[in-house]
Amino acid sequence: MELGEQLQRLREEKNLSREELAQVMNVSRQAVYKWENNKGHPDIENLIKLSDLYNVTIDELIEGDRSFQKK
């Protein structure tokens, strides 16, 4: 599973809209959209925030996305 799919699934499990997540993360709704559609990736600071919010490790977030791991 790519990182974007994982992020969208976790957000939906928390019953958050993209707008709500963007506010919590202090980023734009467009940034969340890009992350979830693999048009961009969160930086390490935001990955840490996302892992804390979703109560998962960073490894769990990125382990299925080989292209992200190469970066």
Helices and strands as residue ranges (DSSP letters): H 3-13, H 18-25, H 29-36, H 44-54, H 58-62, H 66-70
